[in-house]
Amino acid sequence: MSESLFDRFRELPLPADDYAIFGSGPLAIRGVIPASNDLDVLCRGKFWEEVQHLGKPEYLPEYDVTIVTLAGAAIGFGTSWGIGEVDVDELIDSAEMIDGLLFARLKYVVHYKTIRNNERDQQHLDALYLSGLFKRDSPP
């Protein structure tokens, strides 16, 4: 995620709360992994209502979720996560403010990436553990 993608997110006319950047975003903003080319955002309430005015909702049957993509499909918004069990309200309510944006706590990112467990996710987890920001044996 390049800084410009975070900047593009900031420029969107959306509420300042009721969302949390999830997926690899919390790792990229901390410099744990290189920037990627997409940003995943979980949202609810007024934020979700506003997102739907900016883009067309699309149902993804393979994940059983509805999303809206903006910024040339680089920023994806949804109200649920199609992999593993995620308490969206808890994830958003506990989000950390970093550089003016709300990010999911690392424990949620680790949980998701452990469940998904593809090669990229394992590389991200290894980089996180090596960074010292999160211990491999930290409680969920």
Residue pairs with C-beta under 8 A, 6 or more apart in sequence:
1 24
1 25
1 28
1 29
1 35
1 36
1 37
1 38
1 39
2 35
2 37
3 35
5 35
5 37
5 38
5 39
5 71
5 74
5 75
6 29
6 39
6 99
6 101
8 71
8 74
8 75
9 21
9 39
9 41
9 71
9 75
9 101
10 100
10 101
12 54
12 70
12 71
12 75
13 50
13 54
14 47
14 50
14 51
14 54
15 46
15 47
15 50
17 47
17 102
18 43
18 44
18 45
18 46
18 47
18 48
18 92
19 41
19 42
19 43
19 44
19 47
19 77
19 92
19 95
19 102
20 41
20 42
20 43
20 91
20 92
20 95
20 102
20 103
20 104
21 29
21 39
21 40
21 41
21 101
21 102
21 103
21 104
22 40
22 41
22 42
22 81
22 91
22 103
22 104
22 108
22 109
22 112
23 38
23 39
23 40
23 109
23 112
24 33
24 36
24 40
24 109
24 124
25 39
25 40
25 41
25 103
25 104
26 96
26 98
26 103
26 104
26 105
26 106
26 109
27 33
27 106
27 109
27 124
27 127
27 128
28 34
28 35
28 36
29 98
29 99
29 101
29 103
30 98
30 131
30 133
32 124
32 127
32 128
32 131
32 133
33 123
33 124
33 127
33 128
37 74
38 73
38 74
38 75
38 76
39 74
39 75
39 76
40 76
40 78
41 75
41 76
41 77
41 78
42 77
42 78
42 79
42 80
42 81
42 86
42 88
42 91
42 92
42 104
43 51
43 77
43 78
43 79
43 92
44 79
44 88
44 89
44 92
48 77
48 79
51 68
51 70
51 77
52 68
54 68
54 70
55 68
55 69
55 70
55 77
56 68
57 66
57 67
57 68
58 66
58 67
58 68
58 69
59 65
59 66
60 66
60 67
60 82
62 82
63 82
63 83
64 82
65 78
65 79
65 80
65 81
65 82
66 78
66 79
67 76
67 77
67 78
68 76
68 77
68 78
69 75
69 76
69 77
70 77
79 88
80 86
80 88
81 88
81 112
83 112
83 115
83 116
84 111
84 112
84 115
84 116
86 108
86 111
86 112
91 104
91 105
91 108
92 102
94 105
95 102
95 103
95 104
95 105
96 102
96 103
96 104
96 105
97 103
106 128
106 133
106 134
107 134
107 138
107 139
107 140
109 128
110 125
110 128
110 134
110 138
110 140
111 140
113 121
113 122
113 124
113 125
114 121
114 125
128 134
129 135
129 136
